Amino acid sequence: MGQKAALLGFWLVGYLLGAFAWLVKTPVLQFLENIGLGGNAGQALVAGLFGSSVMVLAVLVWSFLSSN
């Protein structure tokens, strides 16, 4: 797999996770407010969760691509 395909794959995964995060943002933030994590703390938690998910997926894909 070439560099362009790998970059396209990384972009696509990041885009899909970002779109998913936007879709589930409101219910997740409401849940976090119910357990006491409201405002900026809840938003930071959601952003960190999805940001770390993107990075883990990127490293997994990179590892898979470099092993072939």
C-alpha positions in Angstrom: 0.0 0.0 0.0 1.4 3.4 -1.0 1.8 6.5 1.0 -1.2 8.2 -0.6 -3.4 5.3 0.3 -2.1 5.3 3.9 -2.7 9.0 4.2 -6.2 8.6 2.8 -6.9 5.8 5.3 -5.7 7.9 8.2 -7.8 10.9 7.0 -10.9 8.7 6.6 -10.6 7.1 10.0 -10.1 10.5 11.6 -13.0 12.0 9.7 -15.3 9.2 10.7 -14.4 9.3 14.3 -14.8 13.0 14.4 -18.3 12.8 12.8 -19.2 10.0 15.3 -18.0 12.2 18.2 -20.1 15.0 17.0 -23.2 12.8 16.7 -22.8 11.3 20.2 -21.6 14.6 21.9 -24.9 15.7 23.4 -26.0 12.4 25.0 -22.5 11.7 26.3 -22.2 15.2 27.8 -25.7 14.8 29.4 -24.6 11.6 30.9 -21.4 13.1 32.3 -23.4 16.0 33.8 -25.6 13.5 35.5 -22.6 11.9 37.2 -21.1 15.3 38.2 -18.7 16.1 35.3 -20.3 19.1 33.7 -19.0 22.0 31.7 -15.4 22.1 30.5 -14.4 18.9 32.3 -16.9 16.8 30.5 -16.0 18.4 27.1 -12.3 17.8 27.8 -13.0 14.2 28.7 -14.9 13.6 25.4 -12.3 15.3 23.3 -9.5 13.4 25.0 -11.3 10.1 24.5 -11.9 10.6 20.8 -8.5 12.1 20.2 -6.7 9.2 21.8 -8.9 6.8 19.8 -7.7 8.4 16.6 -4.1 8.1 17.7 -4.5 4.4 18.7 -6.1 3.6 15.4 -3.5 5.5 13.5 -0.7 3.6 15.2 -2.4 0.2 14.6 -2.9 1.0 11.0 0.7 2.2 10.7 2.0 -1.0 12.4 -0.1 -3.2 10.1 1.1 -1.3 7.0 4.8 -1.3 8.0 4.8 -5.1 8.7 3.8 -6.1 5.2 
